[in-house]
Structures are given as C-alpha cells and as structure tokens.
Amino acid sequence: MSESSSSPAAHRAVLLDEAVAALAIDAGGRRDGVYVDATFGRGGHSRAILAALGPAGRLIALDRDPEAVAAARAIDDPRFSITHAPFSELARVLDAQGAAAVQGVLADLGVSSPQLDDPARGFSFRAPGPLDMRMDPSRGPSAADWLATATEQQVREAIGSYGEERFAKQVAKAIVAARAREPIRRTEQLASVVAAAVRSRETRREIGQDPATRTFQALRILVNRELEEVALMLPQALARLAAGGRLAVISFHSLEDRLVKRFFRACSSDPLPADLPIRARDLPQAPLRIVGKARRASAAEVAANPRARSATLRVAERSGAALDPAVLNRIEPDAWRS
C-alpha cells in the first residue's frame, strides 16, 4: 500500500486508476454496491472508490495500523466505515458490518510510505530509529524482540526465505555474534552489522540496493506475518464476493505476488477430470475467472513515485454460479502456498 506521502492531499496511491477500474464499479447496477478497501493506508484508494460510488453505495475499510485508522476518521461520509483490524479478519469485520456479500475487494499489500518514512516505526535502514517494524505496534513482538531470542538457524531461515538473501548464513552468524556483544535495538545497528557481513563476501550486484534491504524486508514480513495474512485473507474475500464481484490485489514483492497468482490459478482452473461425462458440468464450477493480465505501474508513475516500480496488480472475478462451500474445500492450500 505504498503511497508517496502521508498527506492525503499530496499522495497518490499506487496504481490508483487501474485498481479502481478493476473493481468495475461503473458496471450496471454496481455503483450502489458494497466494496472493501482491505488496507486503507492513507486513503488514496478509498477516496477514489467513494468518488465512484452511487449515493446508496458503501465502502468498508480496514487497516491494522492505528495511525492509518486515525487518518481514516477524517473522512466524513455516511457511506464509509473504518475498522482497526488486519485483513485476515475480513470475514469478522464484514459480519460486524452486516455485509453478507460484497461487489468488490481491493487489497493493497505491503508496507505504506508513511510507515517507511517515519524513523520511529523502525521499518527503514535509511534513518536511525528503534528496531520495531510492527504495522500494529500494539500487538506482538517487535523485530528487536524477535532478534534477541531467535536462534542462528531461525535467523538464517527467515532471512533466506523471506528476504531471499543469498548471504543469509553469513548475515545470521554476524547478527548472533553482534548481539552477544550488545542487544540490537536500533535500525542503524542492524544495518551496520548486515552491511559488514555482506560486503565481506561480495559487493551487492543489484545496482543501488543497500546491503541491508533483504534482511529488513525479511524481518518485516516475519514480524507482521505478512504471507500468513495474505493466505488467510484470500479465501475469505472469495467467499464473500457476490456473483460478478471483483477481487483486486496489489503486491510489492515476489513472495506475496506468488501467493496471489497461485491462488487465482487454483480457484480459476476447473478441478474436475477432463474425461468425466457431460453431466459433470452440473457440478460446481471454478469460483474465479482471471481478468486480464497482471498490471504494473507505468514509467510515468514510477518516475513520480519510485516505490511503485515493484507493484503488481492482479484481478479476478467471481463466477456467475453460486459458490458451493464444497468448492472451497476442493482448493488445496498447499497447491498455492508452496
């Protein structure tokens, strides 16, 4: 949910026009439907959706970050509501709002620019600050807390899996050695340790990429359970979409995009054997239809907001048939999570 500024008036949400268009709000009878912005951020997408909705339309927004929720309170519109919750609790939030079915769900994944730009949040290695990284500072251990107790093997696995760092072994060893001398509680401490470990092996080949980039990404994903959140949210969104409803997801790194891509494929492919008799067509059909190809930010948008360069938008639409709960049971989680 990367945005170019924390000011609603100054920022423009990533893939704004494309994401709102993907929800097909202007399609017949849909302007007065119920929509979900699963990651409010600073409200760029929410405001655009509200502008497209009819007078009877409704937008239900969620965000796990208390600062984002506070920013959402500035929207004075009876069609809008905000709930402090991670998107893995989508079904619970919709139940509380009395929304049995929705016409569209937009999920802008990842970390927001206001989170990255505030040194006190500890997401970035570019400015000194506490090593926190929690999207919701009121829940769970911080990155510093986790690093203080994790084994070298756990650190290595996290950095290798979530950061795709080829020097994960060296970085983990350096972190454990450094914390034996003094606790690693600050972003600048961790960045210095990682830089020394990586540069001692090989200069970073990726032009312009700081040696600490992958380690910080890994810890952020781990602390916020980002992949687990996506894996929990996607089936809930599918189950709540009305026939013809759209699910639009913007991802910012390959791990979460892979989850979305595989989920869409698993839910749009006919799981029945091809040699079944014609009467098999009476059985529940695949619940999703992939809409178009994955979209990326234009060169002009990337020039205006460099953080948009890694954004990928994928869109799918609920099939016309009623969703049989048995269909969800036929979608093997391991087929799209692994």
C-alpha positions in Angstrom: 0.0 0.0 0.0 2.9 2.3 -0.8 2.0 5.9 -1.1 4.1 8.9 -2.0 3.2 11.0 1.1 1.5 10.7 4.4 -0.7 13.7 3.5 -4.0 12.8 1.8 -3.8 15.9 -0.3 -0.3 15.2 -1.5 -0.2 11.5 -2.1 -1.4 9.4 -5.0 -1.9 5.7 -4.2 0.0 3.2 -6.4 -1.9 2.0 -9.5 -4.9 4.2 -8.4 -6.8 4.4 -11.6 -6.1 0.8 -12.6 -7.1 -0.6 -9.2 -10.4 1.4 -9.1 -11.2 0.5 -12.7 -10.6 -3.2 -11.9 -13.5 -3.1 -9.4 -15.8 -2.3 -12.3 -17.9 0.0 -10.1 -19.4 1.7 -13.2 -20.9 -1.6 -14.4 -24.6 -1.9 -14.5 -26.2 -1.6 -11.0 -22.9 -1.8 -9.2 -22.4 1.8 -8.1 -24.7 1.2 -5.1 -23.0 -2.0 -4.1 -20.8 -2.8 -1.1 -17.0 -2.6 -1.5 -14.0 -3.3 0.7 -10.7 -1.5 1.0 -8.7 -4.1 3.0 -5.7 -1.8 3.5 -6.7 1.9 4.0 -3.2 3.3 4.3 -3.8 7.0 3.9 -7.0 6.6 1.9 -6.0 7.1 -1.7 -7.9 4.2 -3.0 -10.7 4.6 -0.5 -11.4 8.2 -1.6 -11.3 7.2 -5.3 -13.8 4.4 -4.7 -16.1 6.7 -2.7 -16.0 9.2 -5.7 -17.1 6.4 -8.0 -19.9 5.0 -5.7 -23.5 6.0 -6.0 -25.5 7.5 -3.1 -26.5 4.1 -1.8 -23.1 2.6 -2.2 -21.0 1.6 0.7 -17.2 1.2 1.4 -15.9 -0.8 4.3 -12.2 -0.2 5.1 -9.8 -2.0 7.3 -6.2 -1.3 8.5 -4.1 -2.8 11.2 -2.1 0.4 11.7 -3.6 2.7 14.4 -2.2 5.7 12.6 -4.0 4.8 9.4 -7.2 4.3 11.3 -6.8 7.7 12.9 -6.3 9.2 9.4 -9.4 7.5 8.2 -11.5 9.2 10.8 -11.1 12.4 8.8 -13.4 11.0 6.1 -16.8 12.4 6.8 -19.1 10.3 4.6 -22.0 8.2 5.8 -21.1 5.6 3.1 -17.7 4.9 4.7 -16.6 3.0 7.8 -13.2 2.1 9.1 -12.2 -0.8 11.4 -8.9 -1.4 13.2 -8.1 -4.9 12.1 -5.7 -6.9 9.9 -7.3 -8.1 6.6 -7.0 -11.7 7.9 -10.1 -10.8 9.9 -12.1 -9.7 6.9 -15.0 -12.1 7.5 -15.3 -11.0 11.1 -15.4 -7.3 10.1 -18.0 -7.9 7.3 -20.1 -9.9 9.8 -20.0 -7.0 12.2 -21.0 -4.6 9.4 -23.8 -6.8 8.3 -22.3 -7.3 4.9 -23.1 -10.9 3.8 -21.8 -10.3 0.3 -19.8 -7.6 -1.4 -19.3 -6.4 -5.0 -15.6 -5.8 -4.8 -12.5 -6.2 -2.6 -9.3 -4.3 -3.0 -6.2 -5.3 -1.1 -3.1 -3.2 -1.4 -0.4 -5.3 0.3 2.9 -4.5 1.9 4.2 -1.5 3.9 3.0 2.0 3.4 5.1 5.1 2.7 4.1 6.8 6.0 5.4 3.7 7.8 8.6 3.6 5.9 9.2 7.4 6.2 8.7 7.6 10.0 12.0 6.6 11.7 10.1 5.9 14.9 8.4 2.9 13.2 11.7 1.2 12.5 10.9 -0.1 9.0 13.8 1.5 7.2 17.5 1.3 7.4 17.8 4.8 5.9 17.3 6.6 9.2 18.2 5.8 12.8 15.3 4.6 15.0 14.0 1.8 17.2 14.0 -1.6 15.5 10.3 -2.1 15.7 8.7 -2.9 12.2 5.3 -3.7 13.5 2.4 -2.5 11.4 0.3 -2.6 14.6 2.6 -1.5 17.4 0.0 -2.7 20.0 0.3 -6.3 19.0 3.1 -8.9 19.1 6.9 -8.7 19.5 9.0 -6.1 17.6 11.8 -7.1 15.3 14.3 -6.3 18.1 12.4 -8.6 20.4 12.5 -11.5 17.9 16.2 -11.0 17.1 17.0 -11.1 20.8 15.8 -14.6 21.2 15.8 -16.3 17.8 18.5 -19.0 17.2 21.1 -18.5 14.5 19.2 -21.2 12.4 15.9 -19.3 12.8 17.5 -16.0 11.7 19.2 -17.7 8.8 15.9 -19.4 7.6 13.9 -16.1 8.0 16.4 -14.0 6.0 16.8 -16.7 3.4 13.1 -17.4 2.9 11.5 -14.0 3.4 14.4 -11.9 2.1 15.7 -14.3 -0.5 19.2 -13.2 0.7 21.9 -15.4 -0.8 24.2 -14.5 2.1 21.7 -15.5 4.8 24.2 -17.8 6.5 26.8 -15.1 6.9 24.2 -12.4 7.9 22.7 -14.7 10.6 26.1 -15.5 12.0 27.1 -11.8 12.1 23.8 -10.9 13.9 24.2 -13.5 16.6 27.8 -12.5 17.1 26.9 -8.8 17.4 24.0 -9.3 19.8 26.4 -11.2 22.1 28.3 -8.0 22.5 25.3 -5.8 22.9 21.5 -6.0 22.2 20.5 -5.0 18.7 17.7 -2.5 19.4 18.2 0.1 16.7 17.9 0.1 12.9 21.3 1.6 12.4 22.9 -1.2 14.4 21.3 -3.9 12.3 22.1 -2.1 9.1 25.7 -1.8 10.0 26.0 -5.5 11.0 24.4 -6.7 7.8 26.5 -4.3 5.6 29.7 -5.6 7.1 28.6 -9.3 6.7 27.5 -8.9 3.1 30.4 -6.7 1.9 32.9 -9.1 3.4 31.6 -11.7 0.9 30.7 -9.9 -2.2 29.6 -6.4 -3.3 25.9 -6.2 -3.8 25.2 -6.8 -7.5 21.8 -5.1 -7.6 22.6 -1.5 -8.6 21.6 0.9 -6.0 20.4 -1.7 -3.5 21.6 -1.3 0.1 23.1 -4.5 1.6 20.5 -4.4 4.4 17.5 -4.3 2.0 16.7 -8.0 2.0 17.3 -8.5 5.7 15.0 -5.6 6.6 12.4 -7.0 4.3 12.6 -10.4 5.8 12.2 -9.2 9.4 9.3 -7.0 8.4 7.5 -9.9 6.7 8.2 -12.2 9.6 7.2 -9.8 12.4 3.9 -8.9 10.7 3.1 -12.4 9.4 2.6 -10.8 6.0 2.4 -14.0 4.0 0.1 -15.7 6.5 -2.1 -12.6 6.4 -2.5 -12.9 2.7 -3.1 -16.6 2.8 -5.9 -16.1 5.3 -7.5 -13.1 3.6 -7.8 -14.5 0.0 -10.2 -17.4 0.7 -12.3 -15.0 2.9 -12.5 -12.5 0.1 -13.6 -15.1 -2.4 -16.3 -16.5 -0.1 -17.8 -13.0 0.4 -17.8 -11.9 -3.3 -21.2 -11.8 -4.9 -21.5 -13.2 -8.4 -19.7 -11.0 -10.8 -17.8 -9.4 -7.9 -14.1 -8.4 -8.3 -11.0 -9.2 -6.2 -8.1 -6.8 -7.0 -4.8 -7.3 -5.2 -1.7 -5.1 -5.4 1.6 -6.8 -4.3 5.0 -5.4 -3.9 7.4 -8.3 -3.8 7.6 -11.7 -5.4 6.7 -13.8 -2.3 3.2 -12.2 -1.9 2.6 -11.9 -5.6 3.4 -15.6 -6.0 0.7 -16.4 -3.3 -1.9 -14.2 -5.2 -1.0 -15.7 -8.6 -1.2 -19.3 -7.4 -4.5 -18.7 -5.5 -6.1 -17.1 -8.6 -4.9 -20.0 -10.7 -6.1 -22.6 -8.2 -9.5 -21.1 -8.0 -10.0 -20.4 -11.7 -8.9 -23.8 -13.0 -11.5 -26.5 -13.4 -10.5 -29.1 -10.7 -12.6 -31.9 -12.4 -11.0 -34.6 -14.6 -11.5 -33.9 -18.3 -12.9 -37.3 -19.0 -15.9 -37.1 -16.8 -19.3 -37.3 -18.6 -21.1 -34.2 -19.7 -23.3 -34.2 -16.6 -20.2 -33.2 -14.7 -21.0 -29.7 -15.9 -23.8 -29.6 -13.3 -21.3 -29.8 -10.5 -19.9 -26.5 -9.0 -17.8 -24.6 -11.5 -14.5 -22.9 -10.7 -15.3 -19.9 -8.5 -13.0 -17.4 -10.1 -12.2 -16.0 -13.6 -8.9 -14.2 -14.0 -9.4 -10.8 -15.6 -6.7 -9.7 -18.0 -3.0 -9.9 -17.4 -1.1 -8.6 -14.4 -0.6 -4.9 -14.5 2.4 -2.8 -13.5 2.9 0.8 -12.8 3.7 3.0 -15.9 7.0 4.6 -16.4 5.4 8.0 -15.6 4.1 6.7 -12.3 7.4 5.2 -11.3 9.1 8.4 -12.1 6.7 10.3 -9.8 6.8 7.6 -7.1 9.8 5.2 -7.3 8.2 2.9 -4.8 5.6 2.0 -7.4 8.2 0.2 -9.6 7.7 -3.2 -7.9 3.9 -3.0 -7.7 1.8 -5.7 -9.5 -2.0 -5.7 -9.8 -3.9 -8.9 -10.3 -7.6 -9.1 -10.8 -10.2 -11.9 -10.7 -14.0 -12.1 -10.9 -16.4 -14.4 -9.1 -18.1 -16.8 -11.5 -21.8 -16.5 -12.1 -22.7 -19.7 -10.3 -23.5 -19.7 -6.6 -20.5 -20.6 -4.5 -20.8 -24.1 -3.0 -18.8 -24.4 0.2 -17.5 -27.7 -1.2 -15.7 -25.7 -3.8 -13.5 -24.1 -1.2 -12.7 -27.5 0.3 -11.5 -28.6 -3.1 -8.9 -25.9 -3.3 -5.8 -27.5 -1.8 -3.9 -24.8 0.2 -0.6 -26.4 -0.4 -1.2 -26.0 -4.1 -0.9 -22.3 -3.9 1.0 -21.5 -0.7 4.1 -23.5 -1.5 
